[in-house]
Amino acid sequence: MSNRFYFGDDDSSNSSDDNLPYPKPLTRASFLTPNFDPTNFLSTLHNRHQTLEDLRTELRTRSQELNKELLDLVNENYQDFLSLGSSLKGGDEKVEEVRLGLLGFRREVEGLSEKVDGRKKEVEELVEERKKIKDQVQIGRQLLELERELGELEERLMLASSGTRRAEQIGGEEELSESDEESEEGESDGNAILRLRRHMEQYMQIRQSIERIGNEHPFLVKLEERVLRLKQTLLLDLNSALKQAVAGGEEARGNVLNILGIYKQMGHAKEAIKMLKESRDKLVPA
């Protein structure tokens, strides 16, 4: 290659032609840039003081040098290339061993996966069973609380758990017994109405608890008779109180309205109207 590719400013005795800024040779690093693009590379050479033919010659020389380096590399490692084939002999057996090992590992993983799935299903069943037991315990507590409230109201109404504070009234008797009259003589009308309202509210709370748990529960089925007896006793008390309030005339008008409100909250407004009419009819002179 011509020495015109080098700068010649080091020798002051050269002719004026030798002092021209000739380009340096192309370096190998110029071709090793990431994403090397020939077009972009050539566009960077527009300032080189070099003819196109000289550039072609230089690139051709660089290509020949690279081919020579590649050939030298192959020659130097030729024995290694030859021994590579012999070293790969028996590789099939090793590959088969690895394959069998992987198959065995795969079977072990599948077995463990099945065990994990089985444990997962078992845990899910246990969690569901625990939830059911927890719900049953909660229902049991509600039943115990319901039975306690029921017994408390029976005690307030002077009803024995077996049944019969007012057996004769439950059969259709509408008049107060002598013991009821004696127990109510010392009680004011206002206190009596408040007592009836408290009894009604406790009864309605019992009814709501029954509806929340479900009427079909065996324990509640056994309590139906006691609950019915409570309702009948409360209605008898309301009937008696309404008769007394109606008999009190205009002064007891407020008590009548309060008692009718208790009937309505119990869901027996029709019976209240019927009883009110009967009570007024009895006050009308024959």
PyMOL commands that set and color helices and strands:
alter all, ss='L'
color gray80, all
select helices_A, chain A and resi 3-5+28-31+38-43+52-76+78-87+91-156+167-170+178-185+189-213+218-247+249-266+269-283
alter helices_A, ss='H'
color red, helices_A
deselect
rebuild
show_as cartoon
